[in-house]
Amino acid sequence: MKLITLHLPETYIKALDQLVDERFYPNRSEAIRVAIRDLISAEVWRRQGVD
């Protein structure tokens, strides 16, 4: 995996932390990876017929 730097509004960070605190995700990074995966799946792969 590669490391990237990401700037997010404070409200997004608080929401991520809430998901982690409620044990939906083990950490912020995993929550962000899942969100990006879902975005790519919806926006890119489906248009290309890849799943």
CNS distance restraints for C-alpha pairs under 8 A (distance, minus, plus):
assign (resid   8 and name CA) (resid  12 and name CA) 6.29 0.50 0.50
assign (resid   8 and name CA) (resid  13 and name CA) 6.72 0.50 0.50
assign (resid   9 and name CA) (resid  13 and name CA) 6.67 0.50 0.50
assign (resid  10 and name CA) (resid  14 and name CA) 6.19 0.50 0.50
assign (resid  11 and name CA) (resid  15 and name CA) 6.22 0.50 0.50
assign (resid  12 and name CA) (resid  16 and name CA) 6.14 0.50 0.50
assign (resid  13 and name CA) (resid  17 and name CA) 6.09 0.50 0.50
assign (resid  14 and name CA) (resid  18 and name CA) 6.17 0.50 0.50
assign (resid  15 and name CA) (resid  19 and name CA) 6.39 0.50 0.50
assign (resid  16 and name CA) (resid  20 and name CA) 6.34 0.50 0.50
assign (resid  16 and name CA) (resid  28 and name CA) 6.06 0.50 0.50
assign (resid  16 and name CA) (resid  31 and name CA) 7.12 0.50 0.50
assign (resid  17 and name CA) (resid  21 and name CA) 5.95 0.50 0.50
assign (resid  17 and name CA) (resid  27 and name CA) 7.94 0.50 0.50
assign (resid  17 and name CA) (resid  28 and name CA) 6.78 0.50 0.50
assign (resid  18 and name CA) (resid  22 and name CA) 6.03 0.50 0.50
assign (resid  19 and name CA) (resid  23 and name CA) 6.20 0.50 0.50
assign (resid  19 and name CA) (resid  24 and name CA) 5.29 0.50 0.50
assign (resid  19 and name CA) (resid  25 and name CA) 6.29 0.50 0.50
assign (resid  19 and name CA) (resid  31 and name CA) 7.98 0.50 0.50
assign (resid  20 and name CA) (resid  24 and name CA) 5.79 0.50 0.50
assign (resid  20 and name CA) (resid  25 and name CA) 5.04 0.50 0.50
assign (resid  20 and name CA) (resid  26 and name CA) 5.83 0.50 0.50
assign (resid  20 and name CA) (resid  27 and name CA) 5.54 0.50 0.50
assign (resid  20 and name CA) (resid  28 and name CA) 6.68 0.50 0.50
assign (resid  20 and name CA) (resid  31 and name CA) 7.97 0.50 0.50
assign (resid  25 and name CA) (resid  30 and name CA) 6.37 0.50 0.50
assign (resid  25 and name CA) (resid  31 and name CA) 5.77 0.50 0.50
assign (resid  26 and name CA) (resid  30 and name CA) 6.68 0.50 0.50
assign (resid  26 and name CA) (resid  31 and name CA) 7.83 0.50 0.50
assign (resid  27 and name CA) (resid  31 and name CA) 6.56 0.50 0.50
assign (resid  28 and name CA) (resid  32 and name CA) 6.19 0.50 0.50
assign (resid  29 and name CA) (resid  33 and name CA) 6.10 0.50 0.50
assign (resid  30 and name CA) (resid  34 and name CA) 6.17 0.50 0.50
assign (resid  31 and name CA) (resid  35 and name CA) 6.25 0.50 0.50
assign (resid  32 and name CA) (resid  36 and name CA) 6.13 0.50 0.50
assign (resid  33 and name CA) (resid  37 and name CA) 6.02 0.50 0.50
assign (resid  34 and name CA) (resid  38 and name CA) 6.12 0.50 0.50
assign (resid  35 and name CA) (resid  39 and name CA) 6.19 0.50 0.50
assign (resid  36 and name CA) (resid  40 and name CA) 6.08 0.50 0.50
assign (resid  37 and name CA) (resid  41 and name CA) 6.04 0.50 0.50
assign (resid  38 and name CA) (resid  42 and name CA) 6.10 0.50 0.50
assign (resid  39 and name CA) (resid  43 and name CA) 5.88 0.50 0.50
assign (resid  39 and name CA) (resid  44 and name CA) 7.90 0.50 0.50
assign (resid  40 and name CA) (resid  44 and name CA) 5.17 0.50 0.50
assign (resid  40 and name CA) (resid  45 and name CA) 6.39 0.50 0.50
assign (resid  41 and name CA) (resid  45 and name CA) 5.01 0.50 0.50
assign (resid  41 and name CA) (resid  46 and name CA) 6.13 0.50 0.50
assign (resid  41 and name CA) (resid  51 and name CA) 7.15 0.50 0.50
assign (resid  42 and name CA) (resid  46 and name CA) 5.87 0.50 0.50
assign (resid  42 and name CA) (resid  47 and name CA) 7.97 0.50 0.50
assign (resid  43 and name CA) (resid  47 and name CA) 6.63 0.50 0.50
assign (resid  44 and name CA) (resid  48 and name CA) 6.39 0.50 0.50
assign (resid  45 and name CA) (resid  49 and name CA) 5.94 0.50 0.50
assign (resid  45 and name CA) (resid  50 and name CA) 4.67 0.50 0.50
assign (resid  45 and name CA) (resid  51 and name CA) 6.08 0.50 0.50
assign (resid  46 and name CA) (resid  50 and name CA) 5.70 0.50 0.50
assign (resid  46 and name CA) (resid  51 and name CA) 6.61 0.50 0.50
